Amino acid sequence: MKRMILGTAFALAALSVSGAAEAKGCIKGAIVGGIAGHYAGHGIAGAAAGCAIGRARANAKDRAAAQQQQGVRPVMAR
């Protein structure tokens, strides 16, 4: 429980330092990753990885939306 609280505090501190544009997708990913990491015994690492994955997915979604607005068919990753 102590690790989960520490991980949440760390994630909130990191979010307060970063800008709003950088946090897009990070909060949701950090929460999910922190919970999953907590059960695996690595809450802080799970929150950090979840944040990174959440940001990557949000950026990919934004790129796909921008390409669709331009009329370019998005390239799907394999």
Backbone atoms as SQL, in Angstrom:
CREATE TABLE atoms (id INTEGER PRIMARY KEY, chain TEXT, resi INTEGER, resn TEXT, atom TEXT, x REAL, y REAL, z REAL);
INSERT INTO atoms VALUES
  (1, 'A', 1, 'MET', 'N', 0.824, -1.183, 0.000),
  (2, 'A', 1, 'MET', 'CA', 0.000, 0.000, 0.000),
  (3, 'A', 1, 'MET', 'C', 0.872, 1.252, 0.000),
  (4, 'A', 2, 'LYS', 'N', 1.980, 1.189, 0.744),
  (5, 'A', 2, 'LYS', 'CA', 2.882, 2.327, 0.821),
  (6, 'A', 2, 'LYS', 'C', 3.466, 2.643, -0.557),
  (7, 'A', 3, 'ARG', 'N', 3.795, 1.611, -1.316),
  (8, 'A', 3, 'ARG', 'CA', 4.359, 1.808, -2.649),
  (9, 'A', 3, 'ARG', 'C', 3.346, 2.438, -3.585),
  (10, 'A', 4, 'MET', 'N', 2.091, 2.020, -3.481),
  (11, 'A', 4, 'MET', 'CA', 1.071, 2.571, -4.353),
  (12, 'A', 4, 'MET', 'C', 0.857, 4.061, -4.059),
  (13, 'A', 5, 'ILE', 'N', 0.849, 4.422, -2.795),
  (14, 'A', 5, 'ILE', 'CA', 0.693, 5.829, -2.430),
  (15, 'A', 5, 'ILE', 'C', 1.897, 6.622, -2.903),
  (16, 'A', 6, 'LEU', 'N', 3.086, 6.068, -2.725),
  (17, 'A', 6, 'LEU', 'CA', 4.301, 6.732, -3.174),
  (18, 'A', 6, 'LEU', 'C', 4.304, 6.879, -4.698),
  (19, 'A', 7, 'GLY', 'N', 3.872, 5.852, -5.394),
  (20, 'A', 7, 'GLY', 'CA', 3.798, 5.909, -6.855),
  (21, 'A', 7, 'GLY', 'C', 2.809, 6.954, -7.340),
  (22, 'A', 8, 'THR', 'N', 1.672, 7.024, -6.681),
  (23, 'A', 8, 'THR', 'CA', 0.671, 8.024, -7.038),
  (24, 'A', 8, 'THR', 'C', 1.202, 9.434, -6.779),
  (25, 'A', 9, 'ALA', 'N', 1.870, 9.608, -5.651),
  (26, 'A', 9, 'ALA', 'CA', 2.446, 10.915, -5.343),
  (27, 'A', 9, 'ALA', 'C', 3.516, 11.287, -6.369),
  (28, 'A', 10, 'PHE', 'N', 4.323, 10.319, -6.760),
  (29, 'A', 10, 'PHE', 'CA', 5.362, 10.563, -7.762),
  (30, 'A', 10, 'PHE', 'C', 4.740, 10.952, -9.102),
  (31, 'A', 11, 'ALA', 'N', 3.697, 10.244, -9.499),
  (32, 'A', 11, 'ALA', 'CA', 3.035, 10.539, -10.764),
  (33, 'A', 11, 'ALA', 'C', 2.404, 11.934, -10.739),
  (34, 'A', 12, 'LEU', 'N', 1.768, 12.288, -9.640),
  (35, 'A', 12, 'LEU', 'CA', 1.162, 13.615, -9.531),
  (36, 'A', 12, 'LEU', 'C', 2.225, 14.713, -9.540),
  (37, 'A', 13, 'ALA', 'N', 3.349, 14.453, -8.897),
  (38, 'A', 13, 'ALA', 'CA', 4.436, 15.435, -8.905),
  (39, 'A', 13, 'ALA', 'C', 4.986, 15.610, -10.318),
  (40, 'A', 14, 'ALA', 'N', 5.135, 14.511, -11.029),
  (41, 'A', 14, 'ALA', 'CA', 5.645, 14.585, -12.401),
  (42, 'A', 14, 'ALA', 'C', 4.659, 15.323, -13.302),
  (43, 'A', 15, 'LEU', 'N', 3.376, 15.116, -13.085),
  (44, 'A', 15, 'LEU', 'CA', 2.372, 15.796, -13.896),
  (45, 'A', 15, 'LEU', 'C', 2.319, 17.290, -13.611),
  (46, 'A', 16, 'SER', 'N', 2.563, 17.666, -12.379),
  (47, 'A', 16, 'SER', 'CA', 2.505, 19.087, -12.054),
  (48, 'A', 16, 'SER', 'C', 3.684, 19.843, -12.661),
  (49, 'A', 17, 'VAL', 'N', 4.791, 19.154, -12.900),
  (50, 'A', 17, 'VAL', 'CA', 5.966, 19.786, -13.494),
  (51, 'A', 17, 'VAL', 'C', 5.809, 19.902, -15.008),
  (52, 'A', 18, 'SER', 'N', 5.229, 18.892, -15.632),
  (53, 'A', 18, 'SER', 'CA', 5.101, 18.886, -17.090),
  (54, 'A', 18, 'SER', 'C', 3.912, 19.731, -17.528),
  (55, 'A', 19, 'GLY', 'N', 3.912, 20.107, -18.794),
  (56, 'A', 19, 'GLY', 'CA', 2.832, 20.911, -19.338),
  (57, 'A', 19, 'GLY', 'C', 1.598, 20.069, -19.605),
  (58, 'A', 20, 'ALA', 'N', 0.499, 20.723, -19.873),
  (59, 'A', 20, 'ALA', 'CA', -0.761, 20.023, -20.104),
  (60, 'A', 20, 'ALA', 'C', -0.715, 19.198, -21.387),
  (61, 'A', 21, 'ALA', 'N', -0.019, 19.685, -22.399),
  (62, 'A', 21, 'ALA', 'CA', 0.043, 18.953, -23.657),
  (63, 'A', 21, 'ALA', 'C', 0.819, 17.660, -23.506),
  (64, 'A', 22, 'GLU', 'N', 1.824, 17.649, -22.650),
  (65, 'A', 22, 'GLU', 'CA', 2.621, 16.454, -22.443),
  (66, 'A', 22, 'GLU', 'C', 1.889, 15.416, -21.598),
  (67, 'A', 23, 'ALA', 'N', 0.930, 15.855, -20.794),
  (68, 'A', 23, 'ALA', 'CA', 0.245, 14.951, -19.891),
  (69, 'A', 23, 'ALA', 'C', -0.893, 14.196, -20.575),
  (70, 'A', 24, 'LYS', 'N', -1.185, 14.512, -21.820),
  (71, 'A', 24, 'LYS', 'CA', -2.299, 13.874, -22.501),
  (72, 'A', 24, 'LYS', 'C', -2.061, 12.371, -22.614),
  (73, 'A', 25, 'GLY', 'N', -2.928, 11.591, -22.025),
  (74, 'A', 25, 'GLY', 'CA', -2.812, 10.137, -22.041),
  (75, 'A', 25, 'GLY', 'C', -1.981, 9.589, -20.898),
  (76, 'A', 26, 'CYS', 'N', -1.216, 10.437, -20.242),
  (77, 'A', 26, 'CYS', 'CA', -0.311, 9.994, -19.187),
  (78, 'A', 26, 'CYS', 'C', -1.068, 9.640, -17.910),
  (79, 'A', 27, 'ILE', 'N', -2.047, 10.423, -17.556),
  (80, 'A', 27, 'ILE', 'CA', -2.752, 10.202, -16.295),
  (81, 'A', 27, 'ILE', 'C', -3.448, 8.849, -16.303),
  (82, 'A', 28, 'LYS', 'N', -4.204, 8.581, -17.349),
  (83, 'A', 28, 'LYS', 'CA', -4.912, 7.306, -17.447),
  (84, 'A', 28, 'LYS', 'C', -3.930, 6.139, -17.470),
  (85, 'A', 29, 'GLY', 'N', -2.867, 6.263, -18.247),
  (86, 'A', 29, 'GLY', 'CA', -1.871, 5.203, -18.327),
  (87, 'A', 29, 'GLY', 'C', -1.148, 4.982, -17.015),
  (88, 'A', 30, 'ALA', 'N', -0.843, 6.066, -16.305),
  (89, 'A', 30, 'ALA', 'CA', -0.148, 5.953, -15.026),
  (90, 'A', 30, 'ALA', 'C', -1.019, 5.269, -13.983),
  (91, 'A', 31, 'ILE', 'N', -2.305, 5.565, -13.994),
  (92, 'A', 31, 'ILE', 'CA', -3.209, 4.926, -13.038),
  (93, 'A', 31, 'ILE', 'C', -3.294, 3.429, -13.310),
  (94, 'A', 32, 'VAL', 'N', -3.526, 3.077, -14.565),
  (95, 'A', 32, 'VAL', 'CA', -3.636, 1.651, -14.925),
  (96, 'A', 32, 'VAL', 'C', -2.307, 0.937, -14.685),
  (97, 'A', 33, 'GLY', 'N', -1.206, 1.547, -15.107),
  (98, 'A', 33, 'GLY', 'CA', 0.103, 0.940, -14.917),
  (99, 'A', 33, 'GLY', 'C', 0.484, 0.827, -13.458),
  (100, 'A', 34, 'GLY', 'N', 0.127, 1.817, -12.655),
  (101, 'A', 34, 'GLY', 'CA', 0.419, 1.768, -11.226),
  (102, 'A', 34, 'GLY', 'C', -0.328, 0.663, -10.519),
  (103, 'A', 35, 'ILE', 'N', -1.581, 0.466, -10.899),
  (104, 'A', 35, 'ILE', 'CA', -2.369, -0.612, -10.286),
  (105, 'A', 35, 'ILE', 'C', -1.823, -1.976, -10.707),
  (106, 'A', 36, 'ALA', 'N', -1.551, -2.125, -11.992),
  (107, 'A', 36, 'ALA', 'CA', -0.998, -3.395, -12.471),
  (108, 'A', 36, 'ALA', 'C', 0.379, -3.650, -11.860),
  (109, 'A', 37, 'GLY', 'N', 1.196, -2.612, -11.785),
  (110, 'A', 37, 'GLY', 'CA', 2.517, -2.744, -11.191),
  (111, 'A', 37, 'GLY', 'C', 2.452, -3.047, -9.707),
  (112, 'A', 38, 'HIS', 'N', 1.451, -2.513, -9.033),
  (113, 'A', 38, 'HIS', 'CA', 1.276, -2.778, -7.607),
  (114, 'A', 38, 'HIS', 'C', 1.079, -4.270, -7.361),
  (115, 'A', 39, 'TYR', 'N', 0.264, -4.898, -8.185),
  (116, 'A', 39, 'TYR', 'CA', 0.014, -6.334, -8.014),
  (117, 'A', 39, 'TYR', 'C', 1.228, -7.170, -8.398),
  (118, 'A', 40, 'ALA', 'N', 2.093, -6.622, -9.253),
  (119, 'A', 40, 'ALA', 'CA', 3.317, -7.328, -9.631),
  (120, 'A', 40, 'ALA', 'C', 4.474, -6.965, -8.706),
  (121, 'A', 41, 'GLY', 'N', 4.264, -6.018, -7.797),
  (122, 'A', 41, 'GLY', 'CA', 5.307, -5.619, -6.862),
  (123, 'A', 41, 'GLY', 'C', 6.174, -4.478, -7.357),
  (124, 'A', 42, 'HIS', 'N', 5.766, -3.814, -8.436),
  (125, 'A', 42, 'HIS', 'CA', 6.547, -2.726, -9.008),
  (126, 'A', 42, 'HIS', 'C', 5.636, -1.564, -9.369),
  (127, 'A', 43, 'GLY', 'N', 5.011, -0.964, -8.376),
  (128, 'A', 43, 'GLY', 'CA', 4.026, 0.083, -8.615),
  (129, 'A', 43, 'GLY', 'C', 4.573, 1.314, -9.297),
  (130, 'A', 44, 'ILE', 'N', 5.745, 1.784, -8.869),
  (131, 'A', 44, 'ILE', 'CA', 6.311, 3.000, -9.440),
  (132, 'A', 44, 'ILE', 'C', 6.724, 2.764, -10.894),
  (133, 'A', 45, 'ALA', 'N', 7.370, 1.631, -11.132),
  (134, 'A', 45, 'ALA', 'CA', 7.781, 1.307, -12.505),
  (135, 'A', 45, 'ALA', 'C', 6.550, 1.135, -13.402),
  (136, 'A', 46, 'GLY', 'N', 5.498, 0.533, -12.869),
  (137, 'A', 46, 'GLY', 'CA', 4.271, 0.360, -13.640),
  (138, 'A', 46, 'GLY', 'C', 3.625, 1.692, -13.983),
  (139, 'A', 47, 'ALA', 'N', 3.642, 2.625, -13.035),
  (140, 'A', 47, 'ALA', 'CA', 3.065, 3.945, -13.292),
  (141, 'A', 47, 'ALA', 'C', 3.864, 4.695, -14.349),
  (142, 'A', 48, 'ALA', 'N', 5.183, 4.599, -14.262),
  (143, 'A', 48, 'ALA', 'CA', 6.029, 5.283, -15.248),
  (144, 'A', 48, 'ALA', 'C', 5.839, 4.683, -16.641),
  (145, 'A', 49, 'ALA', 'N', 5.812, 3.361, -16.717),
  (146, 'A', 49, 'ALA', 'CA', 5.611, 2.704, -18.017),
  (147, 'A', 49, 'ALA', 'C', 4.217, 3.001, -18.557),
  (148, 'A', 50, 'GLY', 'N', 3.214, 2.985, -17.688),
  (149, 'A', 50, 'GLY', 'CA', 1.852, 3.296, -18.111),
  (150, 'A', 50, 'GLY', 'C', 1.730, 4.706, -18.649),
  (151, 'A', 51, 'CYS', 'N', 2.424, 5.640, -18.018),
  (152, 'A', 51, 'CYS', 'CA', 2.429, 7.025, -18.492),
  (153, 'A', 51, 'CYS', 'C', 3.040, 7.109, -19.884),
  (154, 'A', 52, 'ALA', 'N', 4.171, 6.445, -20.072),
  (155, 'A', 52, 'ALA', 'CA', 4.847, 6.478, -21.379),
  (156, 'A', 52, 'ALA', 'C', 3.978, 5.861, -22.467),
  (157, 'A', 53, 'ILE', 'N', 3.346, 4.736, -22.158),
  (158, 'A', 53, 'ILE', 'CA', 2.495, 4.070, -23.143),
  (159, 'A', 53, 'ILE', 'C', 1.256, 4.917, -23.432),
  (160, 'A', 54, 'GLY', 'N', 0.674, 5.506, -22.397),
  (161, 'A', 54, 'GLY', 'CA', -0.496, 6.364, -22.589),
  (162, 'A', 54, 'GLY', 'C', -0.188, 7.562, -23.460),
  (163, 'A', 55, 'ARG', 'N', 0.976, 8.175, -23.253),
  (164, 'A', 55, 'ARG', 'CA', 1.377, 9.316, -24.085),
  (165, 'A', 55, 'ARG', 'C', 1.606, 8.879, -25.527),
  (166, 'A', 56, 'ALA', 'N', 2.239, 7.722, -25.714),
  (167, 'A', 56, 'ALA', 'CA', 2.498, 7.242, -27.073),
  (168, 'A', 56, 'ALA', 'C', 1.196, 6.972, -27.817),
  (169, 'A', 57, 'ARG', 'N', 0.239, 6.357, -27.137),
  (170, 'A', 57, 'ARG', 'CA', -1.052, 6.081, -27.779),
  (171, 'A', 57, 'ARG', 'C', -1.820, 7.359, -28.083),
  (172, 'A', 58, 'ALA', 'N', -1.763, 8.336, -27.177),
  (173, 'A', 58, 'ALA', 'CA', -2.445, 9.612, -27.420),
  (174, 'A', 58, 'ALA', 'C', -1.812, 10.339, -28.605),
  (175, 'A', 59, 'ASN', 'N', -0.482, 10.293, -28.685),
  (176, 'A', 59, 'ASN', 'CA', 0.203, 10.934, -29.819),
  (177, 'A', 59, 'ASN', 'C', -0.148, 10.241, -31.132),
  (178, 'A', 60, 'ALA', 'N', -0.218, 8.910, -31.128),
  (179, 'A', 60, 'ALA', 'CA', -0.578, 8.166, -32.336),
  (180, 'A', 60, 'ALA', 'C', -2.002, 8.502, -32.772),
  (181, 'A', 61, 'LYS', 'N', -2.889, 8.625, -31.795),
  (182, 'A', 61, 'LYS', 'CA', -4.278, 8.971, -32.106),
  (183, 'A', 61, 'LYS', 'C', -4.366, 10.379, -32.697),
  (184, 'A', 62, 'ASP', 'N', -3.598, 11.304, -32.142),
  (185, 'A', 62, 'ASP', 'CA', -3.580, 12.671, -32.673),
  (186, 'A', 62, 'ASP', 'C', -3.016, 12.712, -34.093),
  (187, 'A', 63, 'ARG', 'N', -1.949, 11.952, -34.345),
  (188, 'A', 63, 'ARG', 'CA', -1.369, 11.907, -35.694),
  (189, 'A', 63, 'ARG', 'C', -2.365, 11.337, -36.689),
  (190, 'A', 64, 'ALA', 'N', -3.079, 10.275, -36.293),
  (191, 'A', 64, 'ALA', 'CA', -4.069, 9.673, -37.190),
  (192, 'A', 64, 'ALA', 'C', -5.201, 10.650, -37.486),
  (193, 'A', 65, 'ALA', 'N', -5.635, 11.397, -36.481),
  (194, 'A', 65, 'ALA', 'CA', -6.701, 12.376, -36.688),
  (195, 'A', 65, 'ALA', 'C', -6.235, 13.505, -37.599),
  (196, 'A', 66, 'ALA', 'N', -4.987, 13.937, -37.432),
  (197, 'A', 66, 'ALA', 'CA', -4.455, 15.002, -38.281),
  (198, 'A', 66, 'ALA', 'C', -4.331, 14.535, -39.732),
  (199, 'A', 67, 'GLN', 'N', -3.899, 13.304, -39.929),
  (200, 'A', 67, 'GLN', 'CA', -3.774, 12.760, -41.275),
  (201, 'A', 67, 'GLN', 'C', -5.143, 12.591, -41.918),
  (202, 'A', 68, 'GLN', 'N', -6.126, 12.209, -41.140),
  (203, 'A', 68, 'GLN', 'CA', -7.467, 12.024, -41.673),
  (204, 'A', 68, 'GLN', 'C', -8.055, 13.368, -42.104),
  (205, 'A', 69, 'GLN', 'N', -7.769, 14.414, -41.352),
  (206, 'A', 69, 'GLN', 'CA', -8.258, 15.743, -41.714),
  (207, 'A', 69, 'GLN', 'C', -7.604, 16.240, -42.995),
  (208, 'A', 70, 'GLN', 'N', -6.374, 15.813, -43.242),
  (209, 'A', 70, 'GLN', 'CA', -5.669, 16.212, -44.451),
  (210, 'A', 70, 'GLN', 'C', -6.044, 15.331, -45.635),
  (211, 'A', 71, 'GLY', 'N', -6.767, 14.275, -45.387),
  (212, 'A', 71, 'GLY', 'CA', -7.178, 13.381, -46.459),
  (213, 'A', 71, 'GLY', 'C', -6.174, 12.287, -46.759),
  (214, 'A', 72, 'VAL', 'N', -5.175, 12.123, -45.912),
  (215, 'A', 72, 'VAL', 'CA', -4.162, 11.086, -46.088),
  (216, 'A', 72, 'VAL', 'C', -4.582, 9.871, -45.282),
  (217, 'A', 73, 'ARG', 'N', -4.530, 8.706, -45.905),
  (218, 'A', 73, 'ARG', 'CA', -4.882, 7.494, -45.202),
  (219, 'A', 73, 'ARG', 'C', -3.770, 7.143, -44.219),
  (220, 'A', 74, 'PRO', 'N', -4.097, 6.914, -42.930),
  (221, 'A', 74, 'PRO', 'CA', -3.052, 6.640, -41.938),
  (222, 'A', 74, 'PRO', 'C', -2.372, 5.290, -42.189),
  (223, 'A', 75, 'VAL', 'N', -1.076, 5.257, -41.917),
  (224, 'A', 75, 'VAL', 'CA', -0.301, 4.039, -42.053),
  (225, 'A', 75, 'VAL', 'C', -0.450, 3.245, -40.772),
  (226, 'A', 76, 'MET', 'N', -0.868, 2.003, -40.859),
  (227, 'A', 76, 'MET', 'CA', -1.070, 1.171, -39.687),
  (228, 'A', 76, 'MET', 'C', 0.227, 0.491, -39.309),
  (229, 'A', 77, 'ALA', 'N', 0.526, 0.442, -38.020),
  (230, 'A', 77, 'ALA', 'CA', 1.737, -0.234, -37.534),
  (231, 'A', 77, 'ALA', 'C', 1.507, -1.741, -37.530),
  (232, 'A', 78, 'ARG', 'N', 2.581, -2.458, -37.758),
  (233, 'A', 78, 'ARG', 'CA', 2.457, -3.925, -37.760),
  (234, 'A', 78, 'ARG', 'C', 2.686, -4.485, -36.410);
